[in-house]
């Protein structure tokens, strides 16, 4: 069960992630996109979900990823992502509730280039009972 004291906390990722053109090309090809001068709008989830999983797997948070299903996703894009961009990521546990025994957690992932907030993603995660 998620540690309820984690709600409202922001966890900063320790690493900097640099986006390569091959990563954008690979992601775009799965979507059938041929225009790859900028990343597809949903590319940011490739970074934020990975960072969220590392952060939320911490024993202080105690989220059980083995029973997790994805509930919802939304994005707020302040500017497109392009090859060569370097990001740090933070994840904030915005809400938590239990419904029919299932844990429902909403996490915001923010991608920063220096002090510039480039993209925010919201993921609603359901940990099945």
MMTF fields as JSON, N, C-alpha, C and O atoms, coordinates in Angstrom:
{
  "mmtfVersion": "1.0.0",
  "mmtfProducer": "UNKNOWN",
  "numBonds": 515,
  "numAtoms": 516,
  "numGroups": 129,
  "numChains": 1,
  "numModels": 1,
  "chainsPerModel": [1],
  "groupsPerChain": [129],
  "chainIdList": ["A"],
  "bondAtomList": [4, 2, 8, 6, 12, 10, 16, 14, 20, 18, 24, 22, 28, 26, 32, 30, 36, 34, 40, 38, 44, 42, 48, 46, 52, 50, 56, 54, 60, 58, 64, 62, 68, 66, 72, 70, 76, 74, 80, 78, 84, 82, 88, 86, 92, 90, 96, 94, 100, 98, 104, 102, 108, 106, 112, 110, 116, 114, 120, 118, 124, 122, 128, 126, 132, 130, 136, 134, 140, 138, 144, 142, 148, 146, 152, 150, 156, 154, 160, 158, 164, 162, 168, 166, 172, 170, 176, 174, 180, 178, 184, 182, 188, 186, 192, 190, 196, 194, 200, 198, 204, 202, 208, 206, 212, 210, 216, 214, 220, 218, 224, 222, 228, 226, 232, 230, 236, 234, 240, 238, 244, 242, 248, 246, 252, 250, 256, 254, 260, 258, 264, 262, 268, 266, 272, 270, 276, 274, 280, 278, 284, 282, 288, 286, 292, 290, 296, 294, 300, 298, 304, 302, 308, 306, 312, 310, 316, 314, 320, 318, 324, 322, 328, 326, 332, 330, 336, 334, 340, 338, 344, 342, 348, 346, 352, 350, 356, 354, 360, 358, 364, 362, 368, 366, 372, 370, 376, 374, 380, 378, 384, 382, 388, 386, 392, 390, 396, 394, 400, 398, 404, 402, 408, 406, 412, 410, 416, 414, 420, 418, 424, 422, 428, 426, 432, 430, 436, 434, 440, 438, 444, 442, 448, 446, 452, 450, 456, 454, 460, 458, 464, 462, 468, 466, 472, 470, 476, 474, 480, 478, 484, 482, 488, 486, 492, 490, 496, 494, 500, 498, 504, 502, 508, 506, 512, 510],
  "bondOrderList": [1, 1, 1, 1, 1, 1, 1, 1, 1, 1, 1, 1, 1, 1, 1, 1, 1, 1, 1, 1, 1, 1, 1, 1, 1, 1, 1, 1, 1, 1, 1, 1, 1, 1, 1, 1, 1, 1, 1, 1, 1, 1, 1, 1, 1, 1, 1, 1, 1, 1, 1, 1, 1, 1, 1, 1, 1, 1, 1, 1, 1, 1, 1, 1, 1, 1, 1, 1, 1, 1, 1, 1, 1, 1, 1, 1, 1, 1, 1, 1, 1, 1, 1, 1, 1, 1, 1, 1, 1, 1, 1, 1, 1, 1, 1, 1, 1, 1, 1, 1, 1, 1, 1, 1, 1, 1, 1, 1, 1, 1, 1, 1, 1, 1, 1, 1, 1, 1, 1, 1, 1, 1, 1, 1, 1, 1, 1, 1],
  "groupList": [{"groupName": "UNK", "atomNameList": ["N", "CA", "C", "O"], "elementList": ["N", "C", "C", "O"], "formalChargeList": [0, 0, 0, 0], "bondAtomList": [1, 0, 2, 1, 3, 2], "bondOrderList": [1, 1, 2], "singleLetterCode": "X", "chemCompType": "L-PEPTIDE LINKING"}],
  "groupTypeList": [0, 0, 0, 0, 0, 0, 0, 0, 0, 0, 0, 0, 0, 0, 0, 0, 0, 0, 0, 0, 0, 0, 0, 0, 0, 0, 0, 0, 0, 0, 0, 0, 0, 0, 0, 0, 0, 0, 0, 0, 0, 0, 0, 0, 0, 0, 0, 0, 0, 0, 0, 0, 0, 0, 0, 0, 0, 0, 0, 0, 0, 0, 0, 0, 0, 0, 0, 0, 0, 0, 0, 0, 0, 0, 0, 0, 0, 0, 0, 0, 0, 0, 0, 0, 0, 0, 0, 0, 0, 0, 0, 0, 0, 0, 0, 0, 0, 0, 0, 0, 0, 0, 0, 0, 0, 0, 0, 0, 0, 0, 0, 0, 0, 0, 0, 0, 0, 0, 0, 0, 0, 0, 0, 0, 0, 0, 0, 0, 0],
  "groupIdList": [1, 2, 3, 4, 5, 6, 7, 8, 9, 10, 11, 12, 13, 14, 15, 16, 17, 18, 19, 20, 21, 22, 23, 24, 25, 26, 27, 28, 29, 30, 31, 32, 33, 34, 35, 36, 37, 38, 39, 40, 41, 42, 43, 44, 45, 46, 47, 48, 49, 50, 51, 52, 53, 54, 55, 56, 57, 58, 59, 60, 61, 62, 63, 64, 65, 66, 67, 68, 69, 70, 71, 72, 73, 74, 75, 76, 77, 78, 79, 80, 81, 82, 83, 84, 85, 86, 87, 88, 89, 90, 91, 92, 93, 94, 95, 96, 97, 98, 99, 100, 101, 102, 103, 104, 105, 106, 107, 108, 109, 110, 111, 112, 113, 114, 115, 116, 117, 118, 119, 120, 121, 122, 123, 124, 125, 126, 127, 128, 129],
  "secStructList": [7, 7, 7, 4, 4, 4, 6, 6, 7, 3, 3, 3, 7, 1, 1, 7, 3, 3, 7, 7, 2, 2, 2, 2, 2, 2, 2, 2, 2, 2, 2, 6, 7, 7, 7, 7, 1, 1, 7, 7, 4, 4, 4, 2, 2, 2, 2, 2, 2, 2, 2, 2, 2, 2, 2, 2, 6, 1, 6, 6, 6, 7, 7, 7, 4, 4, 4, 3, 3, 3, 3, 3, 3, 3, 3, 3, 3, 1, 1, 7, 7, 7, 6, 6, 7, 3, 3, 3, 3, 3, 3, 3, 3, 3, 3, 3, 3, 3, 3, 6, 6, 3, 3, 3, 3, 3, 3, 3, 3, 3, 3, 3, 3, 6, 6, 3, 3, 3, 3, 3, 3, 3, 3, 3, 3, 3, 3, 7, 7],
  "xCoordList": [0.849, 0.0, 0.893, 1.906, 0.497, 1.256, 1.305, 0.313, 2.45, 2.604, 1.848, 2.252, 0.764, -0.034, 0.763, 0.396, 1.848, 2.69, 3.416, 3.995, 3.384, 4.043, 3.231, 3.78, 1.926, 1.062, 1.494, 1.656, 1.673, 2.105, 3.607, 4.1, 4.337, 5.799, 6.278, 5.691, 7.35, 8.009, 9.353, 10.129, 9.604, 10.848, 11.622, 11.094, 12.847, 13.654, 14.529, 15.199, 14.512, 15.384, 16.832, 17.116, 17.734, 19.14, 19.894, 20.953, 19.367, 20.115, 19.578, 18.425, 20.445, 20.053, 19.907, 20.772, 18.826, 18.539, 18.684, 18.057, 19.503, 19.666, 18.967, 19.196, 18.12, 17.321, 18.156, 18.761, 18.175, 18.901, 17.906, 16.721, 18.407, 17.563, 17.088, 15.959, 17.929, 17.514, 16.372, 15.511, 16.347, 15.229, 13.936, 12.887, 14.02, 12.829, 12.377, 11.186, 13.329, 12.992, 12.317, 11.326, 12.855, 12.309, 10.891, 9.999, 10.68, 9.359, 8.374, 7.249, 8.793, 7.923, 7.541, 6.41, 8.469, 8.173, 7.068, 6.265, 7.021, 5.962, 4.599, 3.593, 4.581, 3.332, 3.001, 1.921, 3.936, 3.738, 4.058, 3.701, 4.729, 5.121, 6.37, 7.306, 6.389, 7.576, 8.293, 9.454, 7.618, 8.203, 8.877, 8.192, 10.211, 10.9, 11.856, 12.786, 11.627, 12.471, 12.18, 13.027, 10.972, 10.63, 10.009, 9.526, 10.027, 9.462, 7.935, 7.339, 7.306, 5.843, 5.399, 6.144, 4.216, 3.761, 3.821, 4.066, 3.601, 3.589, 4.978, 5.097, 6.014, 7.376, 7.819, 8.567, 7.368, 7.815, 7.515, 8.221, 6.476, 6.145, 7.266, 7.44, 8.03, 9.179, 10.178, 10.822, 10.304, 11.232, 10.548, 11.078, 9.379, 8.751, 8.315, 8.442, 7.8, 7.349, 8.528, 8.426, 9.635, 10.837, 11.286, 11.616, 11.298, 11.699, 10.683, 11.068, 9.386, 8.351, 8.519, 8.4, 8.793, 8.932, 10.105, 9.988, 11.221, 12.374, 12.032, 12.355, 11.391, 11.08, 10.005, 10.141, 8.946, 7.833, 8.137, 7.388, 9.233, 9.655, 10.443, 10.758, 10.763, 11.494, 10.702, 9.475, 11.397, 10.724, 9.953, 9.027, 10.318, 9.567, 8.177, 7.247, 8.045, 6.771, 5.929, 4.738, 6.554, 5.935, 4.8, 3.776, 4.954, 3.958, 4.271, 5.414, 3.28, 3.471, 3.299, 2.177, 4.412, 4.383, 3.959, 3.575, 4.017, 3.665, 2.163, 1.743, 1.348, -0.11, -0.669, -1.869, 0.193, -0.198, -0.729, -0.173, -1.793, -2.297, -2.422, -2.6, -2.325, -2.367, -3.817, -4.583, -4.198, -5.578, -5.828, -6.813, -4.935, -5.17, -3.848, -2.903, -3.793, -2.59, -3.002, -3.944, -2.275, -2.505, -1.201, -0.301, -1.112, 0.127, -0.143, -1.199, 0.813, 0.827, 2.206, 3.227, 2.208, 3.46, 3.707, 2.92, 4.805, 5.153, 5.995, 5.967, 6.736, 7.457, 7.796, 7.872, 8.001, 8.319, 9.692, 10.573, 9.835, 11.112, 11.846, 11.248, 13.155, 13.959, 15.255, 15.659, 15.893, 17.156, 18.164, 18.253, 18.918, 19.911, 19.412, 20.216, 18.093, 17.557, 18.018, 18.035, 18.387, 18.738, 17.741, 17.406, 17.268, 16.215, 16.563, 17.263, 16.046, 15.922, 14.426, 13.603, 14.102, 12.707, 12.386, 13.203, 11.205, 10.709, 9.323, 8.598, 8.976, 7.662, 6.994, 7.594, 5.745, 4.962, 3.745, 2.987, 3.56, 2.367, 1.262, 1.242, 0.344, -0.683, -1.894, -2.477, -2.282, -3.456, -3.391, -2.688, -4.147, -4.203, -5.555, -6.024, -6.171, -7.419, -7.565, -6.904, -8.423, -8.722, -10.182, -11.059, -10.438, -11.8, -11.961, -11.206, -12.929, -13.188, -11.916, -11.678, -11.114, -9.885, -8.702, -7.574, -8.942, -7.866, -7.277, -8.004, -5.962, -5.302, -5.237, -4.807, -5.656, -5.625, -4.723, -4.988, -3.644, -2.606, -2.438, -2.329, -2.416, -2.118, -0.762, -0.51, 0.113, 1.476, 1.737, 1.439, 2.296, 2.711, 4.212, 4.976, 4.626, 6.044, 6.368, 5.699, 7.386, 7.794, 9.18, 10.102, 9.317, 10.614, 11.129, 10.464, 12.332, 12.962, 14.216, 15.007, 14.383, 15.635, 16.212, 15.792, 17.174, 17.625, 16.478, 15.934, 16.106, 14.963, 13.656, 12.606, 13.715, 12.535, 11.708, 12.21, 10.441, 9.522, 9.058, 8.364, 9.442, 9.147, 7.846, 7.002, 7.679, 6.495, 6.111, 6.968, 4.81, 4.274, 3.381, 2.601, 3.504, 2.633, 1.913, 2.467, 0.692, -0.069, -0.414, -0.942, -0.119, -0.45, -1.327, -0.987, -2.455, -3.286, -2.983, -3.165, -2.518, -2.09, -3.032, -3.414, -3.403, -4.299, -3.546, -3.081, -3.428, -2.833, -4.0, -4.75, -4.13, -5.269, -5.24, -4.18, -6.419, -6.569, -6.186, -6.249],
  "yCoordList": [-1.178, 0.0, 1.24, 1.297, 2.217, 3.463, 4.144, 4.184, 4.669, 5.432, 6.752, 7.574, 6.987, 8.205, 9.482, 10.553, 9.378, 10.552, 11.016, 12.102, 10.191, 10.544, 11.541, 12.223, 11.629, 12.527, 13.972, 14.413, 14.687, 16.078, 16.248, 17.358, 15.157, 15.244, 15.266, 14.631, 16.006, 16.042, 15.348, 15.625, 14.444, 13.683, 14.1, 14.034, 14.519, 14.95, 13.8, 13.143, 13.568, 12.558, 13.016, 14.211, 12.079, 12.414, 12.585, 13.211, 12.043, 12.062, 13.09, 13.515, 13.47, 14.32, 13.426, 12.593, 13.595, 12.788, 13.67, 14.726, 13.248, 13.981, 13.202, 12.003, 13.879, 13.264, 13.193, 14.178, 12.013, 11.851, 11.812, 11.539, 12.087, 12.019, 10.589, 10.379, 9.608, 8.209, 7.826, 7.032, 8.375, 8.107, 8.691, 8.048, 9.909, 10.538, 9.75, 9.481, 9.372, 8.611, 7.29, 6.908, 6.599, 5.304, 5.456, 4.697, 6.436, 6.672, 7.063, 6.564, 7.949, 8.43, 7.293, 7.246, 6.379, 5.291, 4.381, 3.868, 4.178, 3.358, 4.001, 3.311, 5.325, 6.062, 6.287, 6.777, 5.925, 6.177, 7.604, 8.045, 8.332, 9.723, 9.742, 8.981, 10.599, 10.724, 12.054, 12.209, 12.989, 14.3, 14.205, 14.103, 14.237, 14.013, 15.145, 14.939, 16.339, 17.473, 17.873, 18.453, 17.555, 17.669, 16.338, 15.582, 16.063, 14.808, 14.862, 15.93, 13.696, 13.658, 14.141, 13.988, 14.712, 15.279, 14.314, 14.74, 13.03, 12.066, 11.505, 10.665, 11.947, 11.442, 11.627, 10.806, 12.687, 12.986, 11.858, 11.71, 11.06, 9.97, 8.945, 8.248, 8.851, 7.938, 8.28, 7.39, 9.542, 9.994, 10.006, 9.456, 10.628, 10.811, 9.499, 9.335, 8.554, 7.287, 6.507, 5.914, 6.509, 5.837, 6.458, 5.743, 7.781, 8.459, 8.225, 8.017, 8.257, 7.998, 6.609, 6.43, 5.636, 4.264, 4.161, 3.506, 4.79, 4.76, 5.415, 4.886, 6.544, 7.301, 6.597, 6.476, 6.134, 5.527, 4.115, 3.555, 3.547, 2.229, 2.332, 1.313, 3.541, 3.76, 3.16, 3.26, 2.55, 1.899, 2.883, 2.478, 4.177, 5.176, 5.417, 5.786, 5.205, 5.434, 4.161, 4.197, 3.044, 1.722, 1.48, 0.908, 1.896, 1.607, 0.245, -0.012, -0.625, -1.981, -1.986, -2.041, -1.927, -1.872, -3.195, -3.221, -4.288, -5.59, -5.72, -6.581, -4.875, -4.945, -3.673, -3.41, -2.899, -1.584, -1.651, -2.343, -0.932, -0.72, 0.783, 1.554, 1.173, 2.585, 3.015, 2.38, 4.092, 4.545, 5.691, 5.68, 6.688, 7.89, 8.62, 8.42, 9.468, 10.241, 11.592, 11.689, 12.633, 13.937, 14.711, 14.443, 15.671, 16.415, 17.911, 18.352, 18.676, 20.125, 20.449, 20.321, 20.87, 21.075, 22.565, 23.27, 23.041, 24.459, 24.757, 25.87, 23.765, 23.855, 22.445, 21.535, 22.25, 20.9, 20.433, 21.234, 19.122, 18.5, 18.233, 17.8, 18.496, 18.229, 17.533, 17.555, 16.92, 16.224, 17.208, 18.362, 16.723, 17.555, 18.187, 18.663, 18.203, 18.733, 17.848, 16.622, 18.478, 17.758, 18.138, 19.31, 17.123, 17.337, 16.734, 15.726, 17.394, 16.773, 16.581, 17.299, 15.607, 15.255, 15.275, 14.873, 15.741, 15.601, 14.975, 15.148, 14.252, 13.618, 14.023, 13.956, 14.443, 14.84, 13.935, 13.791, 13.327, 12.523, 13.506, 14.047, 13.728, 14.757, 14.258, 15.002, 13.009, 12.52, 11.014, 10.311, 10.545, 9.119, 8.836, 9.581, 7.751, 7.317, 5.82, 5.228, 5.233, 3.814, 3.708, 4.317, 2.924, 2.706, 1.218, 0.649, 0.602, -0.834, -1.645, -2.654, -1.201, -1.901, -1.576, -1.965, -0.866, -0.478, 0.865, 1.776, 0.974, 2.25, 3.052, 2.533, 4.299, 5.158, 6.338, 7.105, 6.463, 7.449, 8.328, 7.818, 9.639, 10.554, 11.177, 11.738, 11.06, 11.557, 12.527, 12.24, 13.673, 14.656, 14.533, 14.54, 14.421, 14.418, 15.703, 16.05, 16.409, 17.666, 17.506, 17.016, 17.925, 17.919, 19.345, 20.241, 19.533, 20.845, 20.836, 19.894, 21.891, 22.163, 23.382, 24.51, 23.154, 24.227, 24.597, 23.742, 25.869, 26.327, 26.368, 26.689, 26.045, 26.1, 24.816, 23.72, 24.965, 23.836, 23.605, 24.442, 22.472, 22.187, 21.407, 21.756, 20.352, 19.501, 19.013, 18.685, 18.974, 18.298, 17.17, 17.341, 16.016, 14.884, 14.47, 14.56, 14.024, 13.499, 12.062, 11.775, 11.173, 9.757, 9.329, 9.535, 8.733, 8.122, 6.64, 5.977, 6.133, 4.744, 4.015, 4.552, 2.807, 2.003, 0.758, -0.024, 0.58, -0.633, -1.533, -1.248, -2.62, -3.524, -4.187, -4.52, -4.368, -5.033, -6.482, -7.192],
  "zCoordList": [0.0, 0.0, 0.0, 0.697, -0.79, -0.878, 0.477, 1.204, 0.801, 2.032, 1.866, 1.043, 2.618, 2.452, 2.721, 2.237, 3.486, 3.737, 2.472, 2.449, 1.419, 0.161, -0.663, -1.528, -0.397, -1.167, -0.931, 0.206, -2.024, -1.959, -2.044, -2.246, -1.892, -1.956, -3.4, -4.276, -3.63, -4.932, -4.791, -3.876, -5.718, -5.739, -6.989, -8.099, -6.812, -7.945, -8.416, -7.62, -9.729, -10.313, -10.219, -10.295, -10.056, -9.859, -11.169, -11.197, -12.235, -13.482, -14.474, -14.402, -15.393, -16.511, -17.734, -18.007, -18.461, -19.635, -20.861, -20.943, -21.815, -23.073, -24.173, -24.336, -24.925, -25.982, -27.257, -27.679, -27.854, -29.123, -30.289, -30.104, -31.469, -32.666, -32.897, -33.339, -32.605, -32.814, -31.876, -32.255, -30.655, -29.744, -30.301, -30.263, -30.816, -31.413, -32.631, -32.787, -33.511, -34.723, -34.373, -34.996, -33.377, -32.968, -32.433, -32.809, -31.556, -30.978, -32.079, -32.115, -32.97, -34.054, -34.999, -35.484, -35.264, -36.199, -35.67, -36.449, -34.371, -33.772, -34.001, -34.167, -34.008, -34.203, -35.673, -36.003, -36.562, -37.984, -38.376, -39.468, -37.494, -37.776, -38.635, -38.392, -39.629, -40.482, -40.252, -40.63, -39.646, -39.337, -37.98, -36.963, -37.938, -36.672, -36.294, -35.514, -36.846, -36.437, -34.993, -34.315, -34.533, -33.105, -32.693, -33.535, -31.406, -30.896, -30.953, -30.813, -31.159, -31.06, -29.678, -28.71, -29.568, -28.292, -27.113, -25.984, -27.351, -26.25, -25.917, -25.025, -26.607, -26.371, -24.926, -24.395, -24.293, -22.932, -21.948, -20.951, -22.211, -21.295, -21.257, -20.258, -22.347, -22.385, -21.281, -20.726, -20.971, -19.934, -18.575, -17.61, -18.49, -17.182, -16.548, -15.334, -17.342, -16.757, -16.189, -15.115, -16.904, -16.408, -15.088, -14.142, -15.028, -13.802, -12.683, -11.533, -13.013, -12.013, -11.41, -10.198, -12.261, -11.763, -10.792, -9.756, -11.107, -10.204, -8.866, -7.802, -8.936, -7.731, -6.902, -5.685, -7.552, -6.827, -6.336, -5.536, -6.815, -6.333, -5.035, -4.419, -4.618, -3.379, -2.211, -2.171, -1.282, -0.155, 0.724, 1.427, 0.697, 1.471, 0.884, 1.601, -0.425, -1.107, -1.093, -0.782, -1.432, -1.319, -2.316, -1.942, -3.563, -4.597, -5.202, -5.58, -5.299, -5.818, -7.336, -7.839, -8.06, -9.528, -10.148, -11.317, -9.406, -9.977, -10.23, -11.002, -9.589, -9.749, -10.384, -10.309, -11.0, -11.507, -12.94, -13.793, -13.177, -14.536, -14.752, -13.809, -16.007, -16.366, -16.517, -17.241, -15.835, -15.881, -16.845, -17.584, -16.842, -17.649, -17.832, -17.068, -18.853, -19.144, -19.718, -20.505, -19.307, -19.941, -19.943, -19.146, -20.845, -21.074, -21.116, -21.569, -20.643, -20.832, -21.411, -20.735, -22.678, -23.406, -23.564, -24.196, -22.988, -23.091, -24.325, -24.852, -24.778, -26.043, -26.491, -25.666, -27.799, -28.284, -27.787, -27.475, -27.726, -27.403, -28.705, -29.69, -28.702, -29.901, -29.504, -28.341, -30.484, -30.241, -29.65, -30.069, -28.668, -28.004, -26.72, -25.918, -26.504, -25.248, -24.093, -24.205, -22.996, -21.773, -20.696, -20.524, -19.969, -18.988, -17.636, -17.53, -16.613, -15.305, -15.098, -15.665, -14.281, -14.086, -12.6, -11.771, -12.277, -10.913, -10.994, -11.974, -9.953, -9.876, -8.575, -7.502, -8.688, -7.522, -7.42, -8.38, -6.257, -6.023, -5.65, -4.544, -6.586, -6.39, -5.625, -4.836, -5.846, -5.124, -4.96, -5.686, -3.983, -3.667, -3.035, -2.174, -3.476, -2.851, -3.063, -3.916, -2.288, -2.415, -2.837, -2.225, -3.893, -4.388, -4.679, -5.467, -4.051, -4.214, -3.973, -4.638, -3.032, -2.688, -3.576, -3.272, -4.674, -5.586, -5.155, -4.757, -5.239, -4.955, -6.253, -7.283, -6.207, -7.38, -7.043, -6.118, -7.824, -7.559, -8.797, -9.912, -8.603, -9.701, -9.428, -8.361, -10.44, -10.333, -11.473, -12.633, -11.13, -12.146, -12.337, -11.372, -13.591, -13.925, -14.662, -15.635, -14.205, -14.841, -15.445, -14.792, -16.706, -17.376, -17.454, -17.975, -16.922, -16.909, -17.77, -17.73, -18.542, -19.228, -18.528, -18.786, -17.642, -16.76, -15.845, -15.146, -15.843, -15.034, -15.818, -15.261, -17.107, -17.971, -17.846, -18.093, -17.463, -17.45, -18.882, -19.459, -19.45, -20.857, -21.005, -21.831, -20.207, -20.302, -18.908, -18.088, -18.662, -17.485, -17.977, -18.914, -17.334, -17.653, -16.379, -15.283, -16.529, -15.397, -15.732, -16.806, -14.819, -14.977, -13.822, -12.657, -14.153, -13.129, -13.172, -14.193, -12.044, -11.924, -10.98, -9.94, -11.336, -10.508, -10.066, -10.896, -8.77, -8.21, -7.826, -6.892, -8.568, -8.37, -7.002, -6.472, -6.452, -5.138, -5.215, -4.211]
}
